[in-house]
């Protein structure tokens, strides 16, 4: 009698122990699957936002060729592109999917988007753009120099997303939006100054870094990275 009761008690204990072990294991597996799915969705969403901005660049050129007064539409597209530029970075950082490839794609999309917007501004408001021709040429020249140095040193373009670059992007978007929406070029001068400062810092970061890195907030961070790698050697 005691043998049967003992056997039943042992089986019950083993079943209870198995349930306790299996339950967390299944829960853990579902958590892993859920996190993996979230990361994949987040990466796809960030990639879609960046691709949207890339596609908007040529659309600016189409607007110039097809519409006689496309200023309001260009302003709306600029706002959409700027919003996508903000939220793709937020999503990528929030879910930890800001890979080097995604950040390089983001930088390239920014370049195409703002070149398209700048071309549209030049065609729609030639007098306003002509008044700042020297500054615009300097901005384009320093950007070309930055890319040339990056390619020569690292064999790829930079994706630093520095703080000065963020300020430059904000000012450029504000200046172009104001120009498209109202025809006033009041902010273009400030945007040009921000662009030159950003490109100078970008060049300094490139010269300081011993190897390619993405997301370097400032030249100070680049100097710290250089010093840290020198100590590690």
Secondary structure, 3 states (H helix, E strand, C coil): CHHHHHHHHHHHHHHHHHHHHHHHHHHHHHHHHHHHHHHHHHHHHHHHHHHHHHHHHHHHHHHHHHCCCCHHHHHHHHHHHHHHHHHHHHHHHHCCCCCHHHHHHHHHHHHHHHHHHHHHHHHHCHHHHHCCHHHHHHHHHHHHHHHHHHHHHHCCCCECCCHHHHHHHHHHHHHHHHHHHHCCCCCHHHHHHHHHHHHHHHHHHHHHCCCCCECCCCHHHHHHHHHHHHHHC
